[in-house]
């Protein structure tokens, strides 16, 4: 009788102790957020990733009842800001805007990143998908993708294409395009998409690969010309421009995206709360109109585990492209 009684007493004390330990963590997640959230953008202000971050950050702050402070920490192709978040406390108060550059291409071409793109983050969900566009200077004497291919083959080495840097999405995508079609086009890397776009507009280079939102106004005005778009379907802003799927180049038909991630080991209830908040925002008609206006696509309902899996698959894809074209950054 005493043994049974003592055993029950011990179990009761153990349960109470466990509850005492668990309650603070539970209370923390229930009360989240109780102070401002920092949203790190690993690129300078004004670019596509920054625009996506600010569009979501403002709405997220109003929905959660706490300010979301945008903190631009640019450098090293997004690796500096992304690495800072990887090492931040996993409490939901420091998040990062993920992009194909930071979480797919960088890991595919850079062996010495200050973060592990797969294991150092708790993925939340996508903010948007951004159609990529093969863009030409309007003075180039081609109006369609077929004319571009014929012209390039008739003038090998005459054309240059700009990218935002060695190992960038534009660099890998254009090298894949060249290898698929046997084209000779010279790569001119720049320190960012801004300088690359400036020289494209002036005619110093004739081509680039960039997301639709960056080039939309210039494409609509006729300053630049879209030859093909990477999107599931033709985009409404460029209804006459075919997708790479239509051109029988499905490997090139990958959208870019931006999303949200937290440091690894962030409590699952916090991740779930952020996921629910983003999905609520994306169902709002004003959000949907704003996304379309800036050339972004509303993402499908990508859950945290699905987002992580897409990152893994795309790293593998671009790593194969980089190896085939001997692209490695030290």
Secondary structure, 3 states (H helix, E strand, C coil): CHHHHHHHHHHHHHHHHHHHHHHHHHHHHHHCCCCCEEEEECCCCCCHHHHHHHHHHHHHHHHHCCCEEEEECCCHHHHHHHHHHHCCCCCCCEEEEEEHHHHHHHHHHECCCCCCCCCCEEEEEEEEEECEEEEEECCCCCCCHHHHHHHHHHCCCCCEEEECCCCCHHHHHHHHHHHHHCCCCEEEECCCHHHHHHHHHHCCCCEEEEEHHHHHHHHHHCCEEEEEEECCCCCHHHCCCCECCCCCCHHHCCCEEEEEEEECCCCHHHHHHHHHHHHHHHCCHHHHHHHHHCCEECCCCCCHHHHHHHHHHHHHHHHHHHHHCCCCEC
